[in-house]
Amino acid sequence: GKVLREAGLDYSHVVSATLYLTDIRTLDAADAAWREFFPGPVYAARIEIESPLLIAEALAEVSVIAVRASDPR
């Protein structure tokens, strides 16, 4: 959220997200956390991948792509 705000954007600008999970069996918990940040209809593409993470203690990492509505791309 901080990076989005610094760019003058918010979660509604997210068009794509990749969730990296250390254990795909935690997907239900990841979905619950996702809904805290995206409570309404979400129009972003999303994929989940089971993978070791860069931060050893983390259970999940998220990478998003956000676009300004006026961006012609």
All heavy atoms as a GROMACS GRO file, in nm:
protein
  560
    1GLY      N    1   0.081  -0.119   0.000
    1GLY     CA    2   0.000   0.000   0.000
    1GLY      C    3   0.085   0.126   0.000
    1GLY      O    4   0.053   0.223  -0.067
    2LYS      N    5   0.194   0.121   0.075
    2LYS     CA    6   0.281   0.239   0.086
    2LYS      C    7   0.339   0.276  -0.051
    2LYS      O    8   0.339   0.393  -0.090
    2LYS     CB    9   0.392   0.212   0.186
    2LYS     CG   10   0.489   0.326   0.201
    2LYS     CD   11   0.601   0.294   0.298
    2LYS     CE   12   0.700   0.408   0.304
    2LYS     NZ   13   0.818   0.376   0.383
    3VAL      N   14   0.386   0.178  -0.124
    3VAL     CA   15   0.446   0.205  -0.255
    3VAL      C   16   0.339   0.259  -0.350
    3VAL      O   17   0.364   0.354  -0.427
    3VAL     CB   18   0.511   0.077  -0.313
    3VAL    CG1   19   0.557   0.098  -0.456
    3VAL    CG2   20   0.627   0.032  -0.225
    4LEU      N   21   0.219   0.204  -0.346
    4LEU     CA   22   0.111   0.255  -0.430
    4LEU      C   23   0.080   0.400  -0.396
    4LEU      O   24   0.070   0.485  -0.484
    4LEU     CB   25  -0.016   0.170  -0.412
    4LEU     CG   26  -0.014   0.029  -0.472
    4LEU    CD1   27  -0.135  -0.050  -0.425
    4LEU    CD2   28  -0.007   0.035  -0.623
    5ARG      N   29   0.066   0.431  -0.266
    5ARG     CA   30   0.036   0.568  -0.223
    5ARG      C   31   0.144   0.666  -0.267
    5ARG      O   32   0.115   0.777  -0.310
    5ARG     CB   33   0.015   0.574  -0.072
    5ARG     CG   34  -0.118   0.515  -0.028
    5ARG     CD   35  -0.145   0.540   0.120
    5ARG     NE   36  -0.045   0.480   0.208
    5ARG     CZ   37  -0.045   0.353   0.246
    5ARG    NH1   38  -0.138   0.271   0.204
    5ARG    NH2   39   0.049   0.308   0.327
    6GLU      N   40   0.270   0.624  -0.256
    6GLU     CA   41   0.380   0.711  -0.297
    6GLU      C   42   0.373   0.743  -0.446
    6GLU      O   43   0.422   0.847  -0.490
    6GLU     CB   44   0.514   0.647  -0.262
    6GLU     CG   45   0.544   0.649  -0.114
    6GLU     CD   46   0.671   0.576  -0.077
    6GLU    OE1   47   0.738   0.518  -0.165
    6GLU    OE2   48   0.704   0.575   0.044
    7ALA      N   49   0.314   0.654  -0.524
    7ALA     CA   50   0.298   0.676  -0.668
    7ALA      C   51   0.166   0.747  -0.700
    7ALA      O   52   0.134   0.766  -0.818
    7ALA     CB   53   0.305   0.544  -0.742
    8GLY      N   54   0.090   0.782  -0.596
    8GLY     CA   55  -0.039   0.847  -0.618
    8GLY      C   56  -0.148   0.750  -0.659
    8GLY      O   57  -0.247   0.789  -0.720
    9LEU      N   58  -0.132   0.623  -0.627
    9LEU     CA   59  -0.227   0.518  -0.663
    9LEU      C   60  -0.284   0.453  -0.537
    9LEU      O   61  -0.239   0.481  -0.427
    9LEU     CB   62  -0.158   0.413  -0.750
    9LEU     CG   63  -0.087   0.463  -0.876
    9LEU    CD1   64  -0.008   0.351  -0.940
    9LEU    CD2   65  -0.186   0.522  -0.973
   10ASP      N   66  -0.381   0.364  -0.557
   10ASP     CA   67  -0.433   0.284  -0.446
   10ASP      C   68  -0.463   0.144  -0.500
   10ASP      O   69  -0.434   0.113  -0.616
   10ASP     CB   70  -0.555   0.348  -0.379
   10ASP     CG   71  -0.671   0.369  -0.475
   10ASP    OD1   72  -0.690   0.285  -0.568
   10ASP    OD2   73  -0.745   0.467  -0.458
   11TYR      N   74  -0.522   0.060  -0.416
   11TYR     CA   75  -0.547  -0.079  -0.456
   11TYR      C   76  -0.640  -0.092  -0.577
   11TYR      O   77  -0.634  -0.191  -0.648
   11TYR     CB   78  -0.601  -0.159  -0.338
   11TYR     CG   79  -0.499  -0.180  -0.229
   11TYR    CD1   80  -0.502  -0.108  -0.111
   11TYR    CD2   81  -0.395  -0.270  -0.246
   11TYR    CE1   82  -0.407  -0.125  -0.012
   11TYR    CE2   83  -0.299  -0.290  -0.149
   11TYR     CZ   84  -0.306  -0.217  -0.031
   11TYR     OH   85  -0.211  -0.235   0.064
   12SER      N   86  -0.723   0.008  -0.601
   12SER     CA   87  -0.813   0.001  -0.716
   12SER      C   88  -0.736   0.009  -0.849
   12SER      O   89  -0.792  -0.024  -0.954
   12SER     CB   90  -0.919   0.111  -0.709
   12SER     OG   91  -0.861   0.238  -0.731
   13HIS      N   92  -0.612   0.054  -0.845
   13HIS     CA   93  -0.531   0.064  -0.966
   13HIS      C   94  -0.458  -0.067  -0.999
   13HIS      O   95  -0.395  -0.078  -1.104
   13HIS     CB   96  -0.427   0.175  -0.950
   13HIS     CG   97  -0.489   0.311  -0.944
   13HIS    ND1   98  -0.519   0.374  -0.825
   13HIS    CD2   99  -0.527   0.395  -1.041
   13HIS    CE1  100  -0.572   0.491  -0.851
   13HIS    NE2  101  -0.578   0.507  -0.982
   14VAL      N  102  -0.466  -0.166  -0.913
   14VAL     CA  103  -0.396  -0.293  -0.935
   14VAL      C  104  -0.467  -0.371  -1.046
   14VAL      O  105  -0.587  -0.394  -1.041
   14VAL     CB  106  -0.391  -0.376  -0.805
   14VAL    CG1  107  -0.334  -0.515  -0.831
   14VAL    CG2  108  -0.307  -0.303  -0.701
   15VAL      N  109  -0.390  -0.411  -1.147
   15VAL     CA  110  -0.446  -0.487  -1.260
   15VAL      C  111  -0.396  -0.631  -1.263
   15VAL      O  112  -0.454  -0.715  -1.330
   15VAL     CB  113  -0.418  -0.419  -1.395
   15VAL    CG1  114  -0.488  -0.284  -1.403
   15VAL    CG2  115  -0.269  -0.405  -1.420
   16SER      N  116  -0.288  -0.659  -1.190
   16SER     CA  117  -0.231  -0.793  -1.188
   16SER      C  118  -0.159  -0.815  -1.056
   16SER      O  119  -0.094  -0.724  -1.005
   16SER     CB  120  -0.134  -0.809  -1.304
   16SER     OG  121  -0.072  -0.937  -1.301
   17ALA      N  122  -0.172  -0.936  -1.002
   17ALA     CA  123  -0.105  -0.968  -0.876
   17ALA      C  124  -0.054  -1.112  -0.880
   17ALA      O  125  -0.121  -1.201  -0.933
   17ALA     CB  126  -0.199  -0.950  -0.758
   18THR      N  127   0.064  -1.132  -0.825
   18THR     CA  128   0.120  -1.265  -0.807
   18THR      C  129   0.143  -1.286  -0.659
   18THR      O  130   0.210  -1.206  -0.596
   18THR     CB  131   0.252  -1.281  -0.884
   18THR    OG1  132   0.230  -1.252  -1.022
   18THR    CG2  133   0.306  -1.423  -0.871
   19LEU      N  134   0.082  -1.392  -0.604
   19LEU     CA  135   0.102  -1.427  -0.464
   19LEU      C  136   0.198  -1.545  -0.458
   19LEU      O  137   0.173  -1.649  -0.520
   19LEU     CB  138  -0.030  -1.469  -0.398
   19LEU     CG  139  -0.124  -1.358  -0.354
   19LEU    CD1  140  -0.174  -1.279  -0.471
   19LEU    CD2  141  -0.237  -1.415  -0.272
   20TYR      N  142   0.308  -1.527  -0.388
   20TYR     CA  143   0.405  -1.633  -0.367
   20TYR      C  144   0.382  -1.686  -0.226
   20TYR      O  145   0.389  -1.611  -0.129
   20TYR     CB  146   0.548  -1.579  -0.380
   20TYR     CG  147   0.576  -1.522  -0.516
   20TYR    CD1  148   0.559  -1.386  -0.543
   20TYR    CD2  149   0.620  -1.605  -0.620
   20TYR    CE1  150   0.585  -1.334  -0.669
   20TYR    CE2  151   0.646  -1.553  -0.746
   20TYR     CZ  152   0.628  -1.418  -0.769
   20TYR     OH  153   0.654  -1.367  -0.894
   21LEU      N  154   0.351  -1.814  -0.214
   21LEU     CA  155   0.322  -1.876  -0.086
   21LEU      C  156   0.424  -1.985  -0.057
   21LEU      O  157   0.458  -2.062  -0.146
   21LEU     CB  158   0.182  -1.937  -0.086
   21LEU     CG  159   0.068  -1.844  -0.126
   21LEU    CD1  160  -0.061  -1.922  -0.144
   21LEU    CD2  161   0.051  -1.734  -0.024
   22THR      N  162   0.471  -1.992   0.067
   22THR     CA  163   0.564  -2.099   0.102
   22THR      C  164   0.496  -2.234   0.102
   22THR      O  165   0.560  -2.336   0.082
   22THR     CB  166   0.628  -2.075   0.240
   22THR    OG1  167   0.525  -2.062   0.337
   22THR    CG2  168   0.716  -1.952   0.239
   23ASP      N  169   0.364  -2.234   0.124
   23ASP     CA  170   0.287  -2.358   0.128
   23ASP      C  171   0.151  -2.330   0.065
   23ASP      O  172   0.072  -2.253   0.119
   23ASP     CB  173   0.271  -2.405   0.273
   23ASP     CG  174   0.202  -2.539   0.285
   23ASP    OD1  175   0.134  -2.582   0.188
   23ASP    OD2  176   0.214  -2.601   0.392
   24ILE      N  177   0.122  -2.389  -0.049
   24ILE     CA  178  -0.003  -2.363  -0.120
   24ILE      C  179  -0.125  -2.399  -0.035
   24ILE      O  180  -0.234  -2.347  -0.058
   24ILE     CB  181  -0.004  -2.436  -0.257
   24ILE    CG1  182  -0.106  -2.372  -0.352
   24ILE    CG2  183  -0.029  -2.585  -0.239
   24ILE    CD1  184  -0.069  -2.235  -0.399
   25ARG      N  185  -0.105  -2.481   0.067
   25ARG     CA  186  -0.218  -2.516   0.155
   25ARG      C  187  -0.263  -2.397   0.240
   25ARG      O  188  -0.368  -2.403   0.302
   25ARG     CB  189  -0.181  -2.635   0.244
   25ARG     CG  190  -0.162  -2.764   0.163
   25ARG     CD  191  -0.108  -2.875   0.248
   25ARG     NE  192   0.028  -2.839   0.290
   25ARG     CZ  193   0.109  -2.918   0.358
   25ARG    NH1  194   0.069  -3.038   0.395
   25ARG    NH2  195   0.230  -2.878   0.390
   26THR      N  196  -0.188  -2.288   0.239
   26THR     CA  197  -0.228  -2.167   0.312
   26THR      C  198  -0.308  -2.072   0.223
   26THR      O  199  -0.333  -1.958   0.260
   26THR     CB  200  -0.105  -2.093   0.369
   26THR    OG1  201  -0.022  -2.050   0.259
   26THR    CG2  202  -0.027  -2.180   0.464
   27LEU      N  203  -0.352  -2.120   0.107
   27LEU     CA  204  -0.423  -2.035   0.013
   27LEU      C  205  -0.551  -1.976   0.074
   27LEU      O  206  -0.584  -1.860   0.049
   27LEU     CB  207  -0.455  -2.112  -0.115
   27LEU     CG  208  -0.524  -2.032  -0.226
   27LEU    CD1  209  -0.442  -1.908  -0.263
   27LEU    CD2  210  -0.546  -2.120  -0.347
   28ASP      N  211  -0.624  -2.053   0.154
   28ASP     CA  212  -0.745  -1.999   0.217
   28ASP      C  213  -0.713  -1.879   0.306
   28ASP      O  214  -0.783  -1.778   0.303
   28ASP     CB  215  -0.818  -2.106   0.300
   28ASP     CG  216  -0.888  -2.209   0.212
   28ASP    OD1  217  -0.909  -2.182   0.092
   28ASP    OD2  218  -0.921  -2.317   0.264
   29ALA      N  219  -0.606  -1.887   0.382
   29ALA     CA  220  -0.564  -1.774   0.467
   29ALA      C  221  -0.518  -1.657   0.381
   29ALA      O  222  -0.547  -1.541   0.412
   29ALA     CB  223  -0.453  -1.818   0.563
   30ALA      N  224  -0.450  -1.686   0.271
   30ALA     CA  225  -0.406  -1.580   0.180
   30ALA      C  226  -0.527  -1.511   0.118
   30ALA      O  227  -0.529  -1.388   0.104
   30ALA     CB  228  -0.314  -1.637   0.072
   31ASP      N  229  -0.630  -1.588   0.082
   31ASP     CA  230  -0.752  -1.529   0.028
   31ASP      C  231  -0.819  -1.437   0.129
   31ASP      O  232  -0.867  -1.329   0.094
   31ASP     CB  233  -0.852  -1.638  -0.014
   31ASP     CG  234  -0.818  -1.701  -0.147
   31ASP    OD1  235  -0.748  -1.637  -0.229
   31ASP    OD2  236  -0.863  -1.814  -0.170
   32ALA      N  237  -0.822  -1.477   0.255
   32ALA     CA  238  -0.882  -1.394   0.360
   32ALA      C  239  -0.805  -1.262   0.374
   32ALA      O  240  -0.865  -1.155   0.385
   32ALA     CB  241  -0.885  -1.469   0.493
   33ALA      N  242  -0.674  -1.269   0.372
   33ALA     CA  243  -0.592  -1.148   0.380
   33ALA      C  244  -0.614  -1.061   0.256
   33ALA      O  245  -0.625  -0.939   0.266
   33ALA     CB  246  -0.444  -1.184   0.394
   34TRP      N  247  -0.623  -1.123   0.140
   34TRP     CA  248  -0.646  -1.050   0.015
   34TRP      C  249  -0.776  -0.968   0.025
   34TRP      O  250  -0.780  -0.853  -0.014
   34TRP     CB  251  -0.655  -1.151  -0.100
   34TRP     CG  252  -0.689  -1.093  -0.234
   34TRP    CD1  253  -0.813  -1.082  -0.290
   34TRP    CD2  254  -0.598  -1.038  -0.330
   34TRP    NE1  255  -0.805  -1.026  -0.414
   34TRP    CE2  256  -0.674  -0.997  -0.441
   34TRP    CE3  257  -0.460  -1.021  -0.333
   34TRP    CZ2  258  -0.616  -0.940  -0.554
   34TRP    CZ3  259  -0.403  -0.963  -0.444
   34TRP    CH2  260  -0.481  -0.924  -0.554
   35ARG      N  261  -0.883  -1.030   0.078
   35ARG     CA  262  -1.012  -0.962   0.088
   35ARG      C  263  -1.008  -0.842   0.183
   35ARG      O  264  -1.090  -0.752   0.172
   35ARG     CB  265  -1.121  -1.060   0.128
   35ARG     CG  266  -1.161  -1.151   0.012
   35ARG     CD  267  -1.284  -1.235   0.044
   35ARG     NE  268  -1.261  -1.328   0.154
   35ARG     CZ  269  -1.207  -1.447   0.143
   35ARG    NH1  270  -1.168  -1.490   0.025
   35ARG    NH2  271  -1.190  -1.525   0.247
   36GLU      N  272  -0.912  -0.838   0.275
   36GLU     CA  273  -0.898  -0.721   0.362
   36GLU      C  274  -0.853  -0.599   0.281
   36GLU      O  275  -0.892  -0.487   0.310
   36GLU     CB  276  -0.797  -0.748   0.474
   36GLU     CG  277  -0.848  -0.845   0.579
   36GLU     CD  278  -0.748  -0.867   0.690
   36GLU    OE1  279  -0.671  -0.772   0.720
   36GLU    OE2  280  -0.747  -0.977   0.747
   37PHE      N  281  -0.770  -0.621   0.180
   37PHE     CA  282  -0.719  -0.511   0.098
   37PHE      C  283  -0.805  -0.487  -0.026
   37PHE      O  284  -0.808  -0.378  -0.080
   37PHE     CB  285  -0.575  -0.540   0.056
   37PHE     CG  286  -0.481  -0.543   0.173
   37PHE    CD1  287  -0.449  -0.662   0.236
   37PHE    CD2  288  -0.426  -0.425   0.221
   37PHE    CE1  289  -0.364  -0.665   0.345
   37PHE    CE2  290  -0.340  -0.427   0.331
   37PHE     CZ  291  -0.310  -0.547   0.392
   38PHE      N  292  -0.874  -0.591  -0.071
   38PHE     CA  293  -0.961  -0.583  -0.188
   38PHE      C  294  -1.101  -0.633  -0.150
   38PHE      O  295  -1.142  -0.741  -0.189
   38PHE     CB  296  -0.905  -0.670  -0.302
   38PHE     CG  297  -0.770  -0.626  -0.352
   38PHE    CD1  298  -0.654  -0.677  -0.296
   38PHE    CD2  299  -0.760  -0.534  -0.455
   38PHE    CE1  300  -0.529  -0.638  -0.342
   38PHE    CE2  301  -0.635  -0.493  -0.502
   38PHE     CZ  302  -0.521  -0.545  -0.446
   39PRO      N  303  -1.176  -0.554  -0.070
   39PRO     CA  304  -1.304  -0.602  -0.017
   39PRO      C  305  -1.416  -0.609  -0.121
   39PRO      O  306  -1.507  -0.689  -0.106
   39PRO     CB  307  -1.338  -0.499   0.091
   39PRO     CG  308  -1.266  -0.376   0.050
   39PRO     CD  309  -1.142  -0.422  -0.021
   40GLY      N  310  -1.411  -0.530  -0.224
   40GLY     CA  311  -1.519  -0.529  -0.322
   40GLY      C  312  -1.485  -0.613  -0.442
   40GLY      O  313  -1.391  -0.692  -0.439
   41PRO      N  314  -1.559  -0.592  -0.550
   41PRO     CA  315  -1.525  -0.663  -0.674
   41PRO      C  316  -1.382  -0.628  -0.716
   41PRO      O  317  -1.343  -0.512  -0.713
   41PRO     CB  318  -1.625  -0.609  -0.776
   41PRO     CG  319  -1.734  -0.548  -0.696
   41PRO     CD  320  -1.673  -0.504  -0.567
   42VAL      N  321  -1.307  -0.729  -0.752
   42VAL     CA  322  -1.167  -0.709  -0.793
   42VAL      C  323  -1.155  -0.747  -0.940
   42VAL      O  324  -1.197  -0.855  -0.980
   42VAL     CB  325  -1.071  -0.796  -0.708
   42VAL    CG1  326  -0.929  -0.778  -0.755
   42VAL    CG2  327  -1.086  -0.760  -0.562
   43TYR      N  328  -1.099  -0.657  -1.017
   43TYR     CA  329  -1.086  -0.681  -1.160
   43TYR      C  330  -0.940  -0.708  -1.199
   43TYR      O  331  -0.905  -0.700  -1.315
   43TYR     CB  332  -1.143  -0.563  -1.236
   43TYR     CG  333  -1.288  -0.542  -1.200
   43TYR    CD1  334  -1.326  -0.436  -1.118
   43TYR    CD2  335  -1.386  -0.630  -1.244
   43TYR    CE1  336  -1.459  -0.418  -1.083
   43TYR    CE2  337  -1.518  -0.612  -1.208
   43TYR     CZ  338  -1.554  -0.506  -1.129
   43TYR     OH  339  -1.685  -0.490  -1.094
   44ALA      N  340  -0.858  -0.739  -1.100
   44ALA     CA  341  -0.718  -0.768  -1.126
   44ALA      C  342  -0.701  -0.918  -1.154
   44ALA      O  343  -0.766  -1.001  -1.092
   44ALA     CB  344  -0.633  -0.728  -1.006
   45ALA      N  345  -0.612  -0.947  -1.246
   45ALA     CA  346  -0.573  -1.086  -1.268
   45ALA      C  347  -0.487  -1.129  -1.149
   45ALA      O  348  -0.410  -1.048  -1.097
   45ALA     CB  349  -0.496  -1.099  -1.398
   46ARG      N  350  -0.501  -1.252  -1.105
   46ARG     CA  351  -0.423  -1.298  -0.990
   46ARG      C  352  -0.382  -1.443  -1.009
   46ARG      O  353  -0.459  -1.524  -1.060
   46ARG     CB  354  -0.507  -1.286  -0.862
   46ARG     CG  355  -0.427  -1.316  -0.738
   46ARG     CD  356  -0.514  -1.303  -0.615
   46ARG     NE  357  -0.541  -1.436  -0.564
   46ARG     CZ  358  -0.605  -1.461  -0.451
   46ARG    NH1  359  -0.652  -1.363  -0.377
   46ARG    NH2  360  -0.624  -1.584  -0.412
   47ILE      N  361  -0.260  -1.473  -0.970
   47ILE     CA  362  -0.209  -1.609  -0.974
   47ILE      C  363  -0.139  -1.638  -0.842
   47ILE      O  364  -0.085  -1.547  -0.779
   47ILE     CB  365  -0.114  -1.630  -1.094
   47ILE    CG1  366  -0.079  -1.778  -1.109
   47ILE    CG2  367   0.010  -1.545  -1.081
   47ILE    CD1  368  -0.012  -1.812  -1.240
   48GLU      N  369  -0.144  -1.762  -0.800
   48GLU     CA  370  -0.075  -1.805  -0.679
   48GLU      C  371   0.032  -1.906  -0.716
   48GLU      O  372   0.008  -1.996  -0.796
   48GLU     CB  373  -0.173  -1.869  -0.579
   48GLU     CG  374  -0.286  -1.779  -0.534
   48GLU     CD  375  -0.403  -1.776  -0.632
   48GLU    OE1  376  -0.415  -1.868  -0.715
   48GLU    OE2  377  -0.481  -1.680  -0.625
   49ILE      N  378   0.148  -1.891  -0.655
   49ILE     CA  379   0.260  -1.980  -0.682
   49ILE      C  380   0.321  -2.025  -0.550
   49ILE      O  381   0.345  -1.942  -0.462
   49ILE     CB  382   0.369  -1.908  -0.765
   49ILE    CG1  383   0.312  -1.863  -0.899
   49ILE    CG2  384   0.492  -1.996  -0.784
   49ILE    CD1  385   0.404  -1.773  -0.978
   50GLU      N  386   0.345  -2.155  -0.537
   50GLU     CA  387   0.416  -2.205  -0.420
   50GLU      C  388   0.565  -2.194  -0.449
   50GLU      O  389   0.613  -2.242  -0.553
   50GLU     CB  390   0.378  -2.350  -0.392
   50GLU     CG  391   0.442  -2.405  -0.267
   50GLU     CD  392   0.394  -2.546  -0.235
   50GLU    OE1  393   0.387  -2.629  -0.330
   50GLU    OE2  394   0.366  -2.573  -0.119
   51SER      N  395   0.637  -2.130  -0.356
   51SER     CA  396   0.778  -2.102  -0.383
   51SER      C  397   0.850  -2.067  -0.253
   51SER      O  398   0.790  -2.009  -0.163
   51SER     CB  399   0.788  -1.984  -0.480
   51SER     OG  400   0.920  -1.940  -0.493
   52PRO      N  401   0.980  -2.096  -0.244
   52PRO     CA  402   1.058  -2.040  -0.133
   52PRO      C  403   1.059  -1.888  -0.150
   52PRO      O  404   1.051  -1.838  -0.262
   52PRO     CB  405   1.198  -2.097  -0.154
   52PRO     CG  406   1.187  -2.201  -0.260
   52PRO     CD  407   1.059  -2.178  -0.333
   53LEU      N  408   1.065  -1.817  -0.039
   53LEU     CA  409   1.058  -1.671  -0.045
   53LEU      C  410   1.193  -1.608  -0.012
   53LEU      O  411   1.280  -1.670   0.047
   53LEU     CB  412   0.951  -1.621   0.052
   53LEU     CG  413   0.812  -1.681   0.031
   53LEU    CD1  414   0.715  -1.626   0.135
   53LEU    CD2  415   0.761  -1.653  -0.108
   54LEU      N  416   1.207  -1.482  -0.050
   54LEU     CA  417   1.331  -1.410  -0.023
   54LEU      C  418   1.351  -1.388   0.126
   54LEU      O  419   1.463  -1.391   0.176
   54LEU     CB  420   1.331  -1.276  -0.096
   54LEU     CG  421   1.335  -1.284  -0.248
   54LEU    CD1  422   1.323  -1.145  -0.309
   54LEU    CD2  423   1.463  -1.351  -0.295
   55ILE      N  424   1.242  -1.362   0.198
   55ILE     CA  425   1.249  -1.342   0.343
   55ILE      C  426   1.213  -1.476   0.408
   55ILE      O  427   1.099  -1.520   0.400
   55ILE     CB  428   1.153  -1.231   0.389
   55ILE    CG1  429   1.188  -1.100   0.318
   55ILE    CG2  430   1.158  -1.215   0.540
   55ILE    CD1  431   1.087  -0.990   0.336
   56ALA      N  432   1.310  -1.538   0.469
   56ALA     CA  433   1.292  -1.675   0.519
   56ALA      C  434   1.175  -1.689   0.616
   56ALA      O  435   1.108  -1.792   0.618
   56ALA     CB  436   1.421  -1.723   0.585
   57GLU      N  437   1.148  -1.588   0.699
   57GLU     CA  438   1.042  -1.597   0.800
   57GLU      C  439   0.903  -1.570   0.742
   57GLU      O  440   0.803  -1.591   0.809
   57GLU     CB  441   1.068  -1.498   0.913
   57GLU     CG  442   1.200  -1.514   0.984
   57GLU     CD  443   1.316  -1.448   0.908
   57GLU    OE1  444   1.294  -1.349   0.838
   57GLU    OE2  445   1.428  -1.500   0.918
   58ALA      N  446   0.896  -1.519   0.619
   58ALA     CA  447   0.767  -1.482   0.559
   58ALA      C  448   0.691  -1.606   0.514
   58ALA      O  449   0.749  -1.707   0.477
   58ALA     CB  450   0.790  -1.389   0.441
   59LEU      N  451   0.559  -1.595   0.519
   59LEU     CA  452   0.472  -1.700   0.467
   59LEU      C  453   0.424  -1.669   0.326
   59LEU      O  454   0.384  -1.758   0.252
   59LEU     CB  455   0.351  -1.719   0.560
   59LEU     CG  456   0.383  -1.760   0.702
   59LEU    CD1  457   0.256  -1.763   0.785
   59LEU    CD2  458   0.454  -1.894   0.705
   60ALA      N  459   0.427  -1.539   0.292
   60ALA     CA  460   0.379  -1.498   0.160
   60ALA      C  461   0.448  -1.369   0.118
   60ALA      O  462   0.492  -1.290   0.201
   60ALA     CB  463   0.228  -1.476   0.164
   61GLU      N  464   0.458  -1.354  -0.012
   61GLU     CA  465   0.503  -1.228  -0.072
   61GLU      C  466   0.405  -1.198  -0.185
   61GLU      O  467   0.349  -1.289  -0.246
   61GLU     CB  468   0.644  -1.241  -0.129
   61GLU     CG  469   0.750  -1.257  -0.024
   61GLU     CD  470   0.890  -1.270  -0.084
   61GLU    OE1  471   0.911  -1.234  -0.202
   61GLU    OE2  472   0.979  -1.317  -0.013
   62VAL      N  473   0.386  -1.070  -0.213
   62VAL     CA  474   0.294  -1.028  -0.318
   62VAL      C  475   0.364  -0.931  -0.410
   62VAL      O  476   0.431  -0.838  -0.366
   62VAL     CB  477   0.168  -0.961  -0.257
   62VAL    CG1  478   0.072  -0.918  -0.366
   62VAL    CG2  479   0.099  -1.054  -0.158
   63SER      N  480   0.347  -0.952  -0.539
   63SER     CA  481   0.396  -0.860  -0.641
   63SER      C  482   0.275  -0.813  -0.720
   63SER      O  483   0.194  -0.896  -0.764
   63SER     CB  484   0.496  -0.932  -0.731
   63SER     OG  485   0.533  -0.849  -0.839
   64VAL      N  486   0.261  -0.681  -0.738
   64VAL     CA  487   0.146  -0.630  -0.814
   64VAL      C  488   0.192  -0.536  -0.924
   64VAL      O  489   0.300  -0.477  -0.917
   64VAL     CB  490   0.043  -0.557  -0.724
   64VAL    CG1  491  -0.011  -0.649  -0.616
   64VAL    CG2  492   0.100  -0.430  -0.666
   65ILE      N  493   0.107  -0.523  -1.023
   65ILE     CA  494   0.122  -0.423  -1.127
   65ILE      C  495   0.000  -0.334  -1.118
   65ILE      O  496  -0.114  -0.382  -1.116
   65ILE     CB  497   0.131  -0.487  -1.267
   65ILE    CG1  498   0.254  -0.576  -1.276
   65ILE    CG2  499   0.131  -0.380  -1.376
   65ILE    CD1  500   0.261  -0.660  -1.402
   66ALA      N  501   0.024  -0.203  -1.110
   66ALA     CA  502  -0.085  -0.106  -1.101
   66ALA      C  503  -0.073  -0.008  -1.217
   66ALA      O  504   0.036   0.024  -1.262
   66ALA     CB  505  -0.079  -0.032  -0.968
   67VAL      N  506  -0.188   0.039  -1.265
   67VAL     CA  507  -0.192   0.128  -1.380
   67VAL      C  508  -0.286   0.244  -1.350
   67VAL      O  509  -0.395   0.223  -1.296
   67VAL     CB  510  -0.242   0.052  -1.505
   67VAL    CG1  511  -0.254   0.143  -1.625
   67VAL    CG2  512  -0.151  -0.066  -1.536
   68ARG      N  513  -0.245   0.362  -1.387
   68ARG     CA  514  -0.333   0.478  -1.377
   68ARG      C  515  -0.445   0.464  -1.480
   68ARG      O  516  -0.420   0.422  -1.593
   68ARG     CB  517  -0.258   0.607  -1.404
   68ARG     CG  518  -0.156   0.639  -1.301
   68ARG     CD  519  -0.090   0.775  -1.333
   68ARG     NE  520   0.033   0.788  -1.259
   68ARG     CZ  521   0.040   0.819  -1.130
   68ARG    NH1  522  -0.071   0.839  -1.063
   68ARG    NH2  523   0.157   0.828  -1.071
   69ALA      N  524  -0.566   0.504  -1.445
   69ALA     CA  525  -0.680   0.492  -1.535
   69ALA      C  526  -0.657   0.569  -1.665
   69ALA      O  527  -0.703   0.529  -1.771
   69ALA     CB  528  -0.807   0.540  -1.468
   70SER      N  529  -0.583   0.679  -1.660
   70SER     CA  530  -0.560   0.760  -1.780
   70SER      C  531  -0.444   0.708  -1.864
   70SER      O  532  -0.416   0.761  -1.971
   70SER     CB  533  -0.532   0.906  -1.739
   70SER     OG  534  -0.415   0.912  -1.659
   71ASP      N  535  -0.376   0.604  -1.819
   71ASP     CA  536  -0.263   0.548  -1.893
   71ASP      C  537  -0.318   0.480  -2.020
   71ASP      O  538  -0.400   0.390  -2.011
   71ASP     CB  539  -0.189   0.446  -1.807
   71ASP     CG  540  -0.058   0.402  -1.867
   71ASP    OD1  541  -0.045   0.403  -1.991
   71ASP    OD2  542   0.032   0.366  -1.790
   72PRO      N  543  -0.274   0.521  -2.139
   72PRO     CA  544  -0.327   0.464  -2.262
   72PRO      C  545  -0.289   0.318  -2.288
   72PRO      O  546  -0.349   0.253  -2.369
   72PRO     CB  547  -0.269   0.554  -2.372
   72PRO     CG  548  -0.145   0.611  -2.312
   72PRO     CD  549  -0.173   0.622  -2.163
   73ARG      N  550  -0.188   0.266  -2.214
   73ARG     CA  551  -0.149   0.127  -2.234
   73ARG      C  552  -0.252   0.040  -2.174
   73ARG      O  553  -0.275  -0.069  -2.189
   73ARG     CB  554  -0.014   0.098  -2.173
   73ARG     CG  555   0.095   0.169  -2.250
   73ARG     CD  556   0.229   0.149  -2.189
   73ARG     NE  557   0.246   0.259  -2.096
   73ARG     CZ  558   0.324   0.257  -1.990
   73ARG    NH1  559   0.393   0.152  -1.962
   73ARG    NH2  560   0.335   0.360  -1.911
   0.00000   0.00000   0.00000
